[in-house]
Amino acid sequence: MQKNTIVRFDQDTLALLDQLVHTLGRPRSRIINDAVNRYLEQEVWFIEEVLKGLRASEGGDLVTHEEVKSAVRSQGVAVD
């Protein structure tokens, strides 16, 4: 079920949105909905990855600074 909400944009953002409307031939609502969905998917993924990392670190699954530097060096990158 869809529900309505009000979103306010500054003029520059609205101008960019309208450029996409013109270029893609899609309604504003579709472009906004697609953008919000992509943003939410990215945020959920990011938060899940951070939480995984925190759980791993709490369990002692850590990599030392020297191990990281060694791995970076093995890729041909100079590290101090």
N, C-alpha and C positions, 0 to 999 in steps of 0.2 A: 504494500500500500504506500503510495506516495503522499508526502505532506509538503506543504509550502513553507518557505522561510524567506525572510528578507535579508538580502546581502547588499551592502553599500560599498561602492568602489570609488576611488578617486578618478579624476578625469583621464589621467594617463593610462591607468589600468583598463578603464572602460574603452579607451581608444584602441588599445592592443587587443582587447577582447573582440571588439567590432571588426578589427582587421581579420581576425581568425574567422569570424562569422562570414565575412565576405569571401575569404580565401577558400574556406572549407565548405561553404554552403550549408552549414549546420546552424540550428538555433542556439542562441546564447545559453539557454538552459542546458542543452546537451553538452556544450563545451565546458561549462562550469561544473556540471555533474561528473563528467569524465576526469577533469582536473582534480576535483576533490577526492574522487575514488582513488586515483593514482597516488595522491598525497597520503591518504589514509593507509593504503597498502604499504607504502614506503615507511611511514612512521611505525606501523605495527611491526614490520620486519626489523627495523632498527632497534626498537625497544626489546623485541625478543632476543636479538643477537647480543645486546648489552646484558640482558639478564642471564643468558647462557654464559657469557664471559664472567660475570660476577659469581655465578654458581661454581664455575670451573676454578676460579681463583680461591674461593672459599674452601674448595676441596683440595687445594694445594697444587692444582694443575697450572703451573706457571712456567714461563720461559725467562731465563735470566737475561740481563742486559747484554752480557758477553755473547750469549747464544744468538741473540737478535743481530748484534753487530757482525758476528761470523756469517750468519745467513745472508745478510745484506752484502757483505764483502764477496761472498761466493757468486753473487750476481754481477760482480764487476763494478760495484759502487764503492767509492772511497768513503771510509767512515773514520772519524777521529776516535 
